[in-house]
Amino acid sequence: MLKSKKLFVILFLIAGFLFLFGNVQKASAQNGIFISTLSKIPGYKIIKDYGIGSNAYFFSSNSYSAKKTISAIFNNINKRAPQGANACINFKLFSARGRFFVGYCEYVTISSSK
């Protein structure tokens, strides 16, 4: 019971952080948190879409505080970006197997339409 409360608090903190600082269009909890930032990049167009694929990011809630988990998530997103990708427009984060988070990111290359 304590582990599930800890996971809920960490997921809530991550969602709040992304909502406040990530130009989030929507965040909804079905099986997790889905965040789309596509409408928040006006004046840009998508040149190439790399898709979501099967690159999942796994994070353990036991070894990180909430702040370190957020840092780990963004570090992994940046490390795993395909060459040429410069934005993540759709991100899904959900809890799996009790104490782990799993995340998926859709990478794109965007360019100014001016």
C-alpha positions, 0 to 999 in steps of 0.5 A: 500500500505504501509503494502505491501511494509513493507512486501516485505522489511521484506521478502527480508531481511529474504531471504537475511539473510538466503541466506548469513548465512544459507547455502542455496541451492536455494531460489525462490519466487513463492508464497513465499520463498522456501529454501532447505539446503539438498545439503549443508550437505555433509557427513551426511545422513538422518536417519528419516524424520518427514515431513512438516505436518501441523505445520504452523508458523504465524508471524505478521509484525506489532509487529516486526521489521525485525530483531525481525521477523527473531529471532521469526521465528528461535525461533519458528522453534527450539521450534516446532521441534519434539523430535529427529529432529536436522535439518530443510532441507526445509523451505517455508515462504510466506505472508498471509492475508496482514500483516502475514507471514506463514512458514513451515519447514521439520524436519529430523534427520541427522547423520554423515555418517563416 
